[in-house]
Amino acid sequence: MTFKGRRTWLFTSLLAVISIAIGFLSFFQEIGGEFHWSAFGVFSAAFGFIGCVVIVLIAKGLGRLWLQRNEDYYDE
C-alpha cells in the first residue's frame, strides 16, 4: 500500500471514529435545534460530508461535459 493509500485510510478511519464518538456522546448531552433532525449529534458532520461529495461530483461532471477538450483541439 502506498503512502497516499495509507493516509487516506488513516483519515477515513479517524473521521469514522470521531463521528461514532459524537453520536455516542449525543446520547448524554441534550442537543437542541430548530428541526427534529438537528437533535442528532452526527447530523452536521454527515450533512457537510455529503454536501462536499455532491459538490465534487457535480464539478467533475461539469469538467467532463464542458471544460475538457480533445487532445487535438488546438491542432484543428
VEXVEX-513232 format. One line per field, with one value per residue (C-alpha): y, z, x; residue number from 1. Coordinates in steps of 0.02 Angstrom, whole numbers, always signed. Last residue first. Layout:
<sites>
v = Y;... .
w = Z;... .
u = X;... .
i = NUM;... .
</sites>
This chain:
<sites>
v = +1082;+1070;+1166;+1033;+888;+819;+836;+967;+963;+1108;+1073;+893;+817;+967;+989;+809;+826;+984;+899;+751;+864;+967;+809;+738;+902;+906;+725;+768;+926;+837;+692;+808;+915;+764;+672;+733;+700;+839;+935;+805;+872;+1049;+1210;+1130;+1057;+944;+873;+782;+600;+519;+645;+571;+410;+502;+616;+465;+373;+525;+545;+361;+369;+526;+449;+292;+396;+500;+345;+254;+402;+418;+234;+249;+403;+317;+170;+0 .
w = -1799;-1695;-1547;-1501;-1538;-1361;-1351;-1237;-1054;-983;-1028;-1009;-916;-805;-771;-713;-604;-526;-493;-412;-304;-247;-205;-103;-9;+32;+92;+209;+274;+305;+391;+506;+546;+579;+690;+854;+807;+877;+713;+633;+735;+666;+762;+864;+1031;+1088;+1263;+1308;+1357;+1200;+1094;+1164;+1065;+903;+930;+966;+812;+704;+779;+749;+569;+531;+602;+499;+341;+384;+413;+261;+150;+228;+199;+17;-9;+72;-45;+0 .
u = -376;-218;-289;-418;-302;-303;-492;-566;-616;-715;-896;-950;-804;-773;-959;-969;-815;-885;-1053;-966;-857;-1008;-1106;-961;-943;-1129;-1124;-980;-1065;-1230;-1142;-1044;-1196;-1308;-1185;-1258;-1439;-1550;-1538;-1652;-1801;-1784;-1749;-1614;-1575;-1436;-1458;-1299;-1282;-1350;-1252;-1092;-1114;-1150;-1001;-890;-954;-918;-744;-704;-768;-670;-512;-538;-559;-406;-299;-366;-324;-151;-117;-170;-61;+87;+68;+0 .
i = 76;75;74;73;72;71;70;69;68;67;66;65;64;63;62;61;60;59;58;57;56;55;54;53;52;51;50;49;48;47;46;45;44;43;42;41;40;39;38;37;36;35;34;33;32;31;30;29;28;27;26;25;24;23;22;21;20;19;18;17;16;15;14;13;12;11;10;9;8;7;6;5;4;3;2;1 .
</sites>
